[in-house]
Structures are given as structure tokens and as C-alpha cells.
Amino acid sequence: MINKRLLIKNLLVHNDENSFYDKKRQLNLGSKEGKAKFLKHICALSNSNPKNNSYIVVGVKDEDNDICGVDFFDDAKLQNLINAYLENPPIVLYENIHFPHLPQGKVVGLVTIRPTEKMTALRKNIWKYYGGSVFFRDGSISMSKVFDLEIKDINSKVVAEIEKHAHNNIELTLDGVIDFVHRYNNNLNPKYKVFKESFVVCWAGLEKRVKENSYYSRVDVELINEHVKLFYSAHDEVEIEVDAHSFSLIEYVRLGFNDSFKYYPLERMSFLFDDKGSYQIDSEFLFSPPKFEKKLLHHIYNANNSLCEKLRKSTSLTKNEKADIINLAPTYMLCYLNGFEEAKDKLQDLSDIMKKQGESAYQSLKDTQRILRKIKYH
């Protein structure tokens, strides 16, 4: 079993960017340009490594390899994007890797590309790249080629050696469990469980009892063997179920207007462990958008627009308006889900505004964008 933290360290220490490895400060999958560049790199790495894995490390400064981290990213069916735009698409896995020195909620993203040994090409136009384009790695650069299109295996031995030196052991697993417990040994009640004598899952969260059920907030779940964060949420309510074969959670989101809020189930994620030393992740999308009266939605939508205009002009706000800032993004989303199509554009324009309003307001925007991303891919 590969320790993904060790794998990243080996890639960063022993190799500069090359034909089987790339590094990024961050990914921007919210724009056509960002998606196009990401797809170009996936295509190039897949074609340049027909018989071995290739990798993209996200959250690393290019100039000095400093590990600065990125926000936890729920890939929300990233493979769907790959399949939609690439011919002979590789299997692409995005994982969130914990590093102890990073702030709470920050991780390093690891994109693993598993090729099909067939030529990968763009299926259709995106941004400035045309359908049918084929990319390869030329050193550390992903280049389009229209000649010499033979795929060659030149990296298998090198990558196999790097992965070999990243295998986990008992000491690293125990250190990981102890580190996790120390991190959350305040009021978040850290726990662990061993599945199939091979996998160690740790989780922590602030527990709340409602009748006979337990719900958690500030939840962190980590597969210690690989140092992969399976789930992270600073705000939402989560229900956790554990048996001998699986670890499952149901994520709820808090939505509503004014002082009237309810929790709605968003998604059920199950991590299933087998006797062969492998595991799989199953997800079931549960979200059904709540419906509201049009009159109320018009009032909320107009109030949001007015508040945004005041924030842009740095106009003084009332006490109630200051309290409404943190709900700007989720209420715009509710308007959009109830037929106000232009509310989605308003929400997308909030980024610069919310960054200036503090961490909680900006986190609310990011959580809302994550929900919309899940809705889009389902």
C-alpha cells in the first residue's frame, strides 16, 4: 500500500517536473481556460506514460518546491469531466493528502493518471484547443503534436522505483494514528477503527445527540495508511455509520432564509473494504432542492443584490445586513435552484467581495460552490 505523503515527497525531492510528473500551485476548474489546461496536462501525461502512472501535485510553489497546500477538494465526479472531453480517457483520481505542518483544512492535492495504453486526444473543442488535438510531454511542458504520434514506454522503471520507496509500514501507520489523535484530542473525540486487518481509518468531530442519533460537525476523516483525507467539513452536519466492512457518512447542508433553517441530506459516501487489500468508494446523491414562494424569493434576491452593491461601494451596513453577509452565497443558490437563473452568475461574482469579509463568509461561498458542483455532475 502506497503512503501518498511519502510518494509526494519522493516526487518533489528526487525529480523536477518531467514527462511523468507535474506540479501546480493550484487548479482552476471553475473556468473554461482552467479546465482546458488541466485536460491538456492529463492528455499529455497519459500519452507520455502508456504503461505507468503519472502524477500532478497540487499545492506546491513552482520556484522552490515549498508545500503551501490548497483547500480540501471534493472531486465531485472529476472523471465525468475527463470522459466528456477526452477520447480514450485515462482513469484519473484526485486525493487530498494531509501534511502536519499545513493549517487546518489545507492539504496537498495528488492527481493520479492511470493510462489505457491507447492514444488519448481531445474529443471536442474547449477554450483555444481544438477537438482531435493530441498532447505529449516534452520535458516539463505539455505540447501539442501533429507528427511522430507513437506512444512510447520510457518511464515505467523510474516510476516503479519511486512508488516502491513510498510503500507504507507499521511505524508510519502508528505515527499517523498518534498524530491524528493529538491533533483532535480536545473536544472533537478522535476515534479509529481497523478494517480487514489492513486499513486504519481515523475520524473526529463535534458530536451532537438528537434523540437516539448522533450527528457531527467539524468532521475530519483520514485513511491513515495512505495519509489520504477521505472527508473534511468545517461546518456541515454529518451522520456516521461504521460496521466491520465499511465506513459511511451522510452529509447534511443547512439552508433557509432569515431565522428559518433546516438540514437537507446532500450525499451519502461509503468506503467499502474487502479481504484482498483494496477498497472502493461509493456515493449516492441525496439532495432535493427545497421549494419556496416566488414572492419571498424575489424579496431575498433583491435584498442580496442591494447588499452586494453596498459591499462593492464600501457603504456602511446595518446590523442585520452585516449578519446577512455569511448567507449571501447560499441564498443566491436557493434562488437559482428555484428558477432565478441569473442568481448563479451573481453567485460566481462574489469571490472578490467575500474574501474581504472574513474567513467565515468566504468559506460559506466555497461550501456553496461545492454543493453546486455536486448538483451539476449529478
C-alpha positions in Angstrom: 0.0 0.0 0.0 1.5 3.3 -1.0 1.9 6.1 1.5 0.8 9.1 -0.6 2.6 11.6 1.6 5.9 9.7 1.0 5.1 9.5 -2.7 4.7 13.3 -2.9 8.0 13.8 -1.0 9.8 11.5 -3.4 8.4 13.2 -6.4 9.4 16.6 -5.1 12.9 15.7 -3.8 14.1 13.4 -6.5 12.6 14.8 -9.6 11.9 18.1 -11.2 8.8 18.3 -13.5 9.2 15.9 -16.3 7.3 13.5 -18.6 5.6 11.6 -15.7 5.1 14.3 -13.1 3.8 17.9 -13.0 3.2 20.3 -10.1 0.8 23.2 -9.7 0.3 26.0 -7.2 -3.5 25.4 -7.6 -6.1 24.2 -10.1 -8.8 26.4 -11.5 -11.6 24.2 -12.7 -14.2 26.9 -12.4 -13.3 28.5 -15.8 -13.1 27.2 -19.3 -9.4 28.1 -19.5 -8.6 26.3 -16.3 -10.4 23.2 -17.4 -8.8 23.2 -20.8 -5.2 23.5 -19.3 -6.0 20.7 -16.9 -7.3 18.4 -19.6 -4.2 19.2 -21.8 -1.9 18.1 -19.0 -4.0 14.9 -18.3 -3.9 14.1 -22.1 -0.1 14.7 -22.3 0.8 12.7 -19.2 -1.4 9.8 -20.3 0.2 9.6 -23.8 3.7 10.0 -22.4 3.3 7.2 -19.9 1.3 4.4 -21.6 2.3 1.7 -19.1 2.8 3.5 -15.7 1.0 6.0 -13.5 1.8 9.7 -13.9 1.1 12.4 -11.3 0.1 16.1 -10.8 0.9 17.5 -7.3 -1.3 20.5 -6.4 -0.4 23.0 -3.7 3.4 23.4 -4.3 5.2 26.6 -5.3 7.0 26.1 -8.6 10.1 28.1 -7.8 11.3 26.4 -4.6 9.0 23.3 -4.1 7.6 24.8 -1.0 4.5 22.9 0.2 1.9 25.6 0.8 -1.2 23.5 0.3 -4.7 24.1 -1.1 -8.3 23.8 0.2 -9.7 20.3 0.6 -11.2 19.4 -2.8 -14.1 17.1 -3.2 -13.6 16.0 -6.9 -17.4 15.8 -7.4 -17.1 13.3 -10.3 -13.9 14.7 -11.9 -13.8 11.6 -14.0 -17.0 12.8 -15.7 -15.1 15.9 -17.0 -12.3 13.7 -18.3 -14.7 11.3 -20.0 -16.6 14.1 -21.6 -13.7 15.8 -23.2 -11.1 13.1 -23.9 -11.0 10.2 -26.3 -9.6 7.0 -24.7 -9.7 8.8 -21.3 -7.3 7.6 -18.6 -8.6 6.8 -15.1 -8.0 10.0 -13.0 -8.1 10.0 -9.2 -7.8 13.2 -7.1 -6.8 12.7 -3.5 -6.4 15.1 -0.6 -3.1 14.3 1.3 -2.5 15.5 4.8 0.8 17.2 5.8 1.3 18.0 9.5 2.7 21.5 9.0 -0.2 22.8 6.9 -3.0 24.8 8.6 -6.3 23.1 9.5 -8.3 22.3 6.3 -5.3 22.7 4.0 -4.0 19.6 2.1 -1.8 18.7 -0.9 -3.8 17.5 -3.9 -2.5 14.4 -5.7 -3.8 13.6 -9.1 -3.0 10.1 -10.3 -3.4 9.4 -14.0 -3.7 5.7 -15.0 -3.5 5.3 -18.8 -5.3 2.9 -21.1 -2.2 2.3 -23.3 -4.2 3.9 -26.2 -3.7 7.3 -27.7 -5.6 10.0 -25.7 -6.9 13.0 -27.6 -9.4 15.9 -27.1 -12.8 14.8 -28.0 -14.2 18.3 -28.7 -13.2 21.9 -28.6 -12.5 23.7 -25.3 -11.1 27.2 -24.9 -8.4 27.6 -27.6 -7.8 23.8 -28.0 -9.5 22.0 -30.9 -11.1 18.6 -30.9 -8.8 16.0 -32.2 -5.7 17.6 -30.6 -3.1 15.2 -29.2 -0.6 16.3 -26.5 2.6 14.8 -25.2 5.1 15.8 -22.5 8.3 17.5 -23.8 10.4 17.6 -20.7 8.2 19.6 -18.2 5.9 21.1 -20.9 2.7 19.6 -22.3 2.9 20.1 -26.1 0.6 19.6 -29.0 1.9 17.3 -31.7 0.8 16.6 -35.2 3.6 14.2 -36.2 5.6 11.3 -34.6 2.5 10.2 -32.7 3.8 6.9 -31.5 3.3 6.4 -27.8 6.5 5.0 -26.1 7.1 3.5 -22.7 10.2 5.2 -21.2 9.3 5.8 -17.6 7.9 2.5 -16.2 11.1 1.5 -14.3 11.6 5.0 -12.8 8.1 5.4 -11.6 8.0 1.8 -10.2 11.2 2.7 -8.2 9.6 5.9 -6.8 6.4 4.1 -5.8 8.4 1.2 -4.2 10.1 3.7 -1.9 6.7 5.2 -0.9 5.3 1.9 0.5 3.8 2.2 4.0 4.9 0.4 7.1 3.7 -0.3 10.6 5.8 2.6 12.1 4.4 5.2 9.7 0.8 3.9 10.4 1.2 4.1 14.1 2.8 7.6 13.9 -0.2 8.6 11.7 -2.8 7.5 14.3 -0.9 9.2 17.1 -0.6 12.4 15.1 -4.3 12.3 14.4 -5.3 11.7 18.0 -3.1 14.5 19.3 -4.5 16.9 16.6 -8.1 16.5 17.8 -7.7 15.4 21.4 -9.7 18.4 22.8 -13.4 18.3 22.3 -13.6 16.5 18.9 -13.4 13.0 20.3 -11.0 11.3 17.9 -11.6 7.6 17.1 -10.0 4.9 14.9 -11.0 1.5 13.5 -9.0 -1.2 11.7 -10.8 -2.7 8.7 -9.9 -6.1 7.3 -6.7 -6.1 9.3 -5.2 -3.7 6.8 -6.9 -0.3 6.7 -6.9 2.2 9.6 -9.5 4.9 9.4 -9.4 7.8 11.9 -12.2 10.3 12.4 -13.1 13.2 14.6 -15.9 15.6 15.0 -18.0 17.6 17.5 -20.8 15.3 18.5 -24.5 16.3 19.0 -27.1 13.9 20.2 -30.7 14.2 18.7 -32.9 11.5 20.4 -31.1 8.2 19.6 -28.9 9.5 16.8 -25.5 11.2 16.8 -24.6 14.0 14.4 -21.2 15.6 13.9 -19.8 18.9 12.8 -16.2 19.9 12.1 -15.6 16.4 10.7 -12.3 15.1 9.6 -11.9 11.5 8.2 -8.5 10.1 7.2 -7.3 6.8 5.8 -4.0 6.7 7.8 -2.3 4.0 5.7 -2.2 6.4 2.7 -2.4 9.7 4.6 -5.5 10.5 2.4 -8.2 12.7 3.8 -11.5 10.9 2.9 -13.7 13.8 4.1 -13.4 17.2 5.6 -16.0 19.8 6.5 -15.7 22.7 8.8 -19.5 23.4 9.1 -21.9 20.8 7.8 -23.7 18.2 9.9 -22.6 14.6 9.3 -24.1 11.3 10.3 -21.5 8.5 10.6 -22.1 4.7 10.3 -19.5 2.0 10.9 -19.6 -1.7 10.6 -17.0 -4.5 10.1 -16.7 -3.9 6.3 -17.4 -0.2 5.7 -17.3 3.4 6.9 -20.2 5.5 5.7 -21.3 9.1 6.2 -24.3 11.2 5.2 -23.6 14.9 4.8 -26.3 17.4 5.5 -26.4 21.1 4.5 -28.1 23.9 6.4 -30.3 26.0 4.2 -33.0 28.6 4.6 -33.9 32.3 5.0 -34.0 34.7 7.9 -34.3 32.7 11.1 -35.9 29.6 9.4 -33.3 26.9 8.6 -33.4 23.2 8.0 -30.9 20.5 7.4 -31.1 18.7 4.0 -29.3 15.5 3.1 -26.7 16.1 0.4 -24.8 12.9 -0.2 -24.0 9.5 1.2 -20.4 8.3 0.9 -19.4 4.7 1.7 -15.9 3.4 1.9 -16.0 -0.3 1.3 -13.1 -2.5 2.3 -12.5 -6.1 1.1 -10.3 -9.0 2.0 -8.0 -8.5 -1.0 -6.3 -5.4 0.5 -8.3 -2.9 -1.6 -11.2 -0.5 -1.1 -13.7 1.4 -3.2 -15.8 4.5 -2.7 -19.5 4.5 -3.4 -21.5 7.7 -3.4 -25.3 8.3 -3.6 -26.5 11.8 -4.2 -29.5 12.6 -1.9 -30.1 16.3 -2.4 -33.5 17.6 -3.4 -33.7 21.4 -3.6 -36.2 22.9 -1.2 -39.0 25.0 -2.8 -40.0 28.5 -1.7 -42.7 31.0 -2.6 -41.7 33.3 -5.6 -42.7 36.4 -3.6 -40.2 35.5 -0.8 -37.5 34.7 -3.3 -37.9 38.0 -5.2 -37.6 39.8 -1.9 -34.4 37.8 -0.9 -32.9 38.2 -4.4 -33.4 42.0 -4.5 -32.0 42.3 -0.9 -28.9 40.3 -1.9 -28.3 42.5 -4.9 -28.6 45.6 -2.8 -26.2 44.2 -0.2 -23.7 43.3 -2.8 -23.8 46.8 -4.2 -23.2 48.3 -0.8 -20.2 45.9 -0.3 -18.7 46.9 -3.6 -19.0 50.6 -2.7 -17.9 50.0 0.9 -21.1 51.7 2.1 -21.9 51.4 5.8 -24.2 48.5 6.7 -26.9 47.9 9.3 -26.5 45.3 12.0 -28.9 42.9 10.1 -27.0 43.5 6.8 -23.7 42.5 8.4 -25.4 39.3 9.7 -26.7 38.6 6.2 -23.2 38.6 4.6 -22.5 35.0 5.5 -25.8 33.8 3.9 -25.3 35.7 0.6 -23.9 32.7 -1.3 -26.3 30.0 0.0 -29.4 32.3 -0.5 -28.3 33.1 -4.1 -28.0 29.4 -4.6 -31.6 28.8 -3.3 -32.8 31.5 -5.7 -31.0 29.8 -8.6 -32.4 26.4 -7.7 -35.9 27.8 -7.7 -35.7 29.3 -11.2 -33.7 32.5 -10.8 -31.1 31.6 -13.5 -29.3 34.9 -13.2 -28.6 34.2 -9.5 -25.9 31.8 -10.4 -23.9 34.5 -12.2 -24.4 36.8 -9.2 -23.0 34.0 -7.0 -20.0 33.4 -9.2 -19.1 37.1 -9.0 -19.0 37.0 -5.2 -15.4 35.8 -4.9 -13.6 39.1 -4.5 -16.3 40.5 -2.3 -16.4 37.6 0.1 -12.6 37.4 0.5 -12.7 40.8 2.1 -15.5 39.9 4.5 -13.5 37.4 6.6 -12.9 33.7 6.7 -16.4 32.6 7.6 -18.0 34.5 4.7 -15.5 33.2 2.2 -15.9 29.6 3.5 -19.6 29.9 3.1 -19.1 30.8 -0.6 -16.7 27.9 -1.1 -19.2 25.5 0.5 -22.0 26.8 -1.7 -19.8 26.3 -4.8 -19.1 22.8 -3.8 -22.8 22.0 -3.5 -23.5 23.5 -6.9 -20.6 21.4 -8.4 -22.1 18.3 -7.0 -25.6 19.2 -8.3 -24.1 19.8 -11.8 -22.4 16.5 -12.1 -25.4 14.5 -10.8 
